């Protein structure tokens, strides 16, 4: 079996395997969705026979095109809020996909807009809420404790909801902490 043709075929297969190894793994949420769909009697439900019949549970699956990476808020909206919305309301009011029974398609651009609106609303609340709360608190000790709490909350939100580097998070937090309306007594 050491013929030139066998060696060339072996080399070709090795190069194909190397190419496959560079493909990304599917995202966790997308993989779970595919697995659920394949096992759902109303979804894929096509049984495979033979040694590969349990491939649905394999952890060596590859994605030809992985979903574009997004920030935390977009990921949270698409993987947490959207499924909840779909179960409660979306499946009843959105048009079903004509090619797939029991499936609704949501626009990626609308999901990104919803995530952006959510992050913007949270950012506005993080600016307004401390001013209102600190205005109502009379005790200086309580004000200082609340300022520290709001500052940590702001820093965590900037770190998680944006793609900011640590230095940017530090700079934004320092600037936010010293805004004149958030200082006690002002």
N, C-alpha and C positions, 0 to 999 in steps of 0.2 A: 504493500500500500504506500510505498514511498515513491510513487511515480510523480513526475512533474505536475500532472493534472491534479492529483490528490493534494500535493503541497500548495498549489495555487488556490484550490478550493478551500483548504484549511486556512490559508492566509486571508482569503476573502471573508470567510465566516468570522475569523478573529477580528478583522476590521469592522464588520457589521456589529459584533458584540461590543467593541469599544465605542462605536457610535451610539448604540443603545444605552450604554452606561452613562453617557453625557446628558441624556434626556432627563428633565426634572421629574421628581415624583409628583403625583397629583396632590393638591391641597387636601388637608384632612377633612374639611367640610365637604368638598366636592367628591372625595372618595366615599365617604359615608353615604352621600346622596345617591351615588351610582350603585353602591351595594344595596341600599334599601330599595331602589327602583328595580334592580335586577331580581330581587327576591319577592317583590310585590306581585301578587296575581294580576293586578290591574296594570302593572308596569311592564317590565321586560319579561320576567318569568319564562325564560327559555332554558330548559335544563341541558347541561352538557353531560355527556357520557364519557367514561374512561378516567384516566388518571388526573386529568385537568379539571374535573368537575367541581372542585372546591376553589377555583382560582379567584372567585369573588372575594374570598377572605385573605388573599395573598397580600403580602406587604412588599412585593417587588414589582408592583405595577408602575408603569411609566405614563407620563402625559406628553402627548405630542405638542400641545400648546397649553401651558399652565395659565390660569387666570392671572392677570396683571396684579402685581403686589399693590396693596393700597394701605392707607393709613389706618390706624386703630379704629377710628370712628366709622369709616366706610366698611371695614371688616365686621365691626360689631352690628351695624345696621343690616348688612347682607346676611350674616350668619346667625344672628340672634333675634333682632327685631323683625326682619322680614318673614321668617318662618312663623313667628307668633302672629303677625298680622295676617299671614296667609291662612292659618288655621281658624282665626276668629272671623275675618271679614273678606280677605282678598280672593279666596277661591269662589266666593259667591258673586262678587261684583266685577271681576276681571274676565275678559274673553279667554276661553280655553284655547290651547294650542291645537289647531286642526290636525296636526300630524301625530300628536301623542295624546292619548286618552287620559283624562284626569290631570292634565298638567297645564299650568298657567305660566306664561313667560313674563318676567318683569324686566323693564329696561334698565340696563347698567347705568345709563346717564341719569335716570331718575333716582336710582339708589344712591349714586354719588351726590346728587343735589340734596337728597334727604339727609345724608350724612353731613354735608356741609352746613345745612340749615341747623341741624342738631348741635354741631360744634360751635357755630356762631351764637346760637341761643345760650349755650352753656357759658361761652366766653362773656357775653353780656351780663348774664346772671352773676358771674364771678366778679364783675366790676361793681354792679349795683347792690347786690345782697350785703356785702360787708358794710357799705355805707349806711344802709337802712338799719341793719342789726346793731352796728356800733352806735348809731345815733340814739337808739332806744336803751342802751345799757348805761347805767350810771356808774357802776363800780369800775375803777381804773384797773384793778386786777382782772376782772372778767373781760374787760376790753382787750387787755394785753394777751390774755389766753385765747380769745376769739381771733385776734389779729394773727397770732401764730398759727392757729388752726386754718384760717382762710388762706394764709400764705402757703402752708403745706399743701392744701387742697389745690390752689392755683398751680403750684409747681408740678404736682402729680398730673393735673389735667394737661398742662403744656407738654410734659414729657410723653404722655400716652396718646394724646389726640393730635399731635403734630409730628413731623419728622425732624424736629429740632435736635441739634447736638446738645451734649451736656453743657457746653459753655453758653449756648444760646438760652437754654433753660435757666441757667444760673443768672444770666444777664436780665432776662425777662422777669424772673422772680424778684431780683434785687430792685428793678425799676418799679414793679408793681407794689412791693412792700413799702416803698417810700412815696407813694402817691399822696398828695396832701389830704384828700378826704378820708383816707384810712387811718390817719394819725389820731391818737386819742386826744380829745380836747379841742379838735378843730371842727 
